[in-house]
Every structure is written in C-alpha cells, then in structure tokens.
Amino acid sequence: MTLLSKNKIKYIRSLELKKIRKEEKVFLAEGPKLVGDLLGRFPCRFLAATSDWLKEHPVLPAQEVSKATSDELSRASLLKTPQQVLAVFEQPEYLFDTEAVRQSLCLALDDVQDPGNLGTIIRLADWFGIEHIFCSPNTVDVYNPKTIQATMGGIARVKVHYTPLPDLIRSLGDMPVYGTFLDGKNMYEQPLSVHGLIVMGNEGNGIGAEVEELINRKLYIPNYPIERETSESLNVAIATAVVCAEFRRQAAWS
C-alpha cells in the first residue's frame, strides 16, 4: 500500500477530461456505495481511501491501493462533498449485438447532452431491467464523472453502446421502434411490446428528423387533465421513467 502522491492527485483530477479518459480507457467513481457496486464488476486500476475505510475492506480487487487523508481525498475529488473512497476503473468493451433489441426491451438516446440526464437514464434502465442503451455518437460521454455518479451503480449492470442510430434502426427491419412526440398516440391507450427499441431525444430539440422518419410507433405522454395549461415538455430523464414504467406495467399484466 502506498500514500496518495501529488502526481496521483493530478492524474485523478485529469480524468475530468474526456480526452484523458479515452487515452487511458478508464473512468473515475467516488463514494462507498458506487465504488462498492463497481468493485469486481470492472478491473480496478487504482483505489484511494481513508484508513478507516481501508480497515473495513482489508481485501480489495485493485491493482494499486493508496491510503489518503480526508484532505488529500478532497484535493483529488471532483465532487463538492468528497467521500471516503474513490477508484479508477477500466472502461468495459462490449460486443455490439442488435439481437438484444429483438429479444428484449432496449433504449436509444438521440444526442442527449446533459451528463446527469444520461446517468439518471442508466439508473432507470437498471431499475426497469433494461440491459442495453444505444447512444448516438453525439450523446454525452457515459464515462463523464457526473454521469458515472448519477448512475448510482447502474453502470455495473447496463451496457451502453455508441452507434449511428439510423443505421441501427434500419438493421432492425420491422421490429417495434417507439418514440415520444406531441403528435403521437396516447401511450396509455396503445399496446406496447415486451421487446423493441424506445428512442428518447435531445433535451432541447427532441428526436432528430433522420431518426424520426424511421420510428414506426409514435407515442404521446398525456398531461392530466388534458385541457389544463401545463409545461411545454418533460425533462428527458423523467419522460424516460414514465415511458418505461408503462411498458413494464403492460408486460406485467399481459
């Protein structure tokens, strides 16, 4: 076991940059719950923790372990409130397989930009048993530290892929491909499939025109009551939760 050096603190903080994460093929996770969920799921290159935390975890599957003071962890941390432990994990490499869409319910994200939204959607997917998320190339990096923290450990069980969505959807043939639109059909009045793809769009612009043309089942999330004046739209993560809940409700009753 080593002490947390200044160079290592500098390295940890550099992982805020996508370029460095991509070069190193790693990501940063902070906090006992998150690190605990990820240990054993992904190879851990480095872990730093307080002496108290290390005493409670004498055996760790990490290549390198450092003991650190709370002050040192504070200097290394990217969080406003530093935790007892942080760790650097290797990014997983998943095989890209569209068969997952044919056999289960999957999500697709068209240019989602906010790391917190992406992390929350991964957490939601984990809750609703959705194991694959397909992201457009312009969607925010899943290994952004804010995204990782927002997954609350869901990143351990949900596989995230980056691919051009039009190509993905065309490869599915006549499989159900859903999307939410203001001119869609009330989703509570439509039969929803137990497999297929649910597309969610960008925070400001929704689903792009090229992807929209390929969606064969347009849904609408109705407000209540219908005649009441309300907000223009829902946050993309909240909309994802509402849609996924209805898909799973119908599956449970079918």
WOJO-V400998 format. One record per residue. RES is the residue in one letter. D_CENTER is the distance of its C-alpha to the mean C-alpha in whole Angstrom. Layout:
((RES & D_CENTER) (RES & D_CENTER))
This chain:
((M & 32) (T & 32) (L & 32) (L & 30) (S & 31) (K & 31) (N & 30) (K & 27) (I & 26) (K & 26) (Y & 24) (I & 21) (R & 21) (S & 21) (L & 18) (E & 17) (L & 18) (K & 16) (K & 19) (I & 20) (R & 16) (K & 17) (E & 21) (E & 20) (K & 17) (V & 16) (F & 13) (L & 14) (A & 13) (E & 16) (G & 17) (P & 19) (K & 17) (L & 13) (V & 16) (G & 18) (D & 15) (L & 14) (L & 18) (G & 19) (R & 16) (F & 16) (P & 19) (C & 19) (R & 21) (F & 22) (L & 22) (A & 24) (A & 25) (T & 28) (S & 31) (D & 31) (W & 27) (L & 28) (K & 31) (E & 29) (H & 27) (P & 30) (V & 29) (L & 25) (P & 24) (A & 24) (Q & 26) (E & 27) (V & 27) (S & 28) (K & 30) (A & 29) (T & 31) (S & 29) (D & 30) (E & 29) (L & 25) (S & 25) (R & 26) (A & 24) (S & 21) (L & 18) (L & 18) (K & 21) (T & 22) (P & 22) (Q & 21) (Q & 24) (V & 21) (L & 19) (A & 18) (V & 17) (F & 16) (E & 16) (Q & 13) (P & 14) (E & 15) (Y & 14) (L & 17) (F & 17) (D & 18) (T & 19) (E & 20) (A & 17) (V & 17) (R & 21) (Q & 21) (S & 18) (L & 16) (C & 13) (L & 11) (A & 11) (L & 10) (D & 13) (D & 13) (V & 11) (Q & 12) (D & 11) (P & 8) (G & 9) (N & 8) (L & 5) (G & 4) (T & 6) (I & 6) (I & 3) (R & 6) (L & 9) (A & 8) (D & 9) (W & 12) (F & 13) (G & 13) (I & 11) (E & 11) (H & 10) (I & 8) (F & 10) (C & 10) (S & 13) (P & 14) (N & 14) (T & 11) (V & 10) (D & 9) (V & 6) (Y & 9) (N & 10) (P & 11) (K & 10) (T & 6) (I & 7) (Q & 10) (A & 8) (T & 6) (M & 9) (G & 9) (G & 7) (I & 6) (A & 10) (R & 10) (V & 7) (K & 9) (V & 7) (H & 10) (Y & 12) (T & 15) (P & 17) (L & 17) (P & 21) (D & 21) (L & 19) (I & 20) (R & 24) (S & 23) (L & 23) (G & 26) (D & 27) (M & 24) (P & 23) (V & 20) (Y & 19) (G & 19) (T & 19) (F & 22) (L & 25) (D & 28) (G & 26) (K & 27) (N & 27) (M & 24) (Y & 26) (E & 29) (Q & 27) (P & 27) (L & 23) (S & 23) (V & 21) (H & 20) (G & 19) (L & 16) (I & 15) (V & 14) (M & 13) (G & 14) (N & 15) (E & 15) (G & 19) (N & 20) (G & 18) (I & 18) (G & 20) (A & 24) (E & 23) (V & 21) (E & 22) (E & 25) (L & 24) (I & 22) (N & 25) (R & 24) (K & 24) (L & 23) (Y & 24) (I & 22) (P & 26) (N & 26) (Y & 29) (P & 32) (I & 32) (E & 35) (R & 33) (E & 32) (T & 29) (S & 26) (E & 25) (S & 22) (L & 18) (N & 15) (V & 13) (A & 10) (I & 14) (A & 15) (T & 12) (A & 13) (V & 17) (V & 17) (C & 15) (A & 17) (E & 20) (F & 19) (R & 19) (R & 22) (Q & 24) (A & 23) (A & 25) (W & 28) (S & 28))
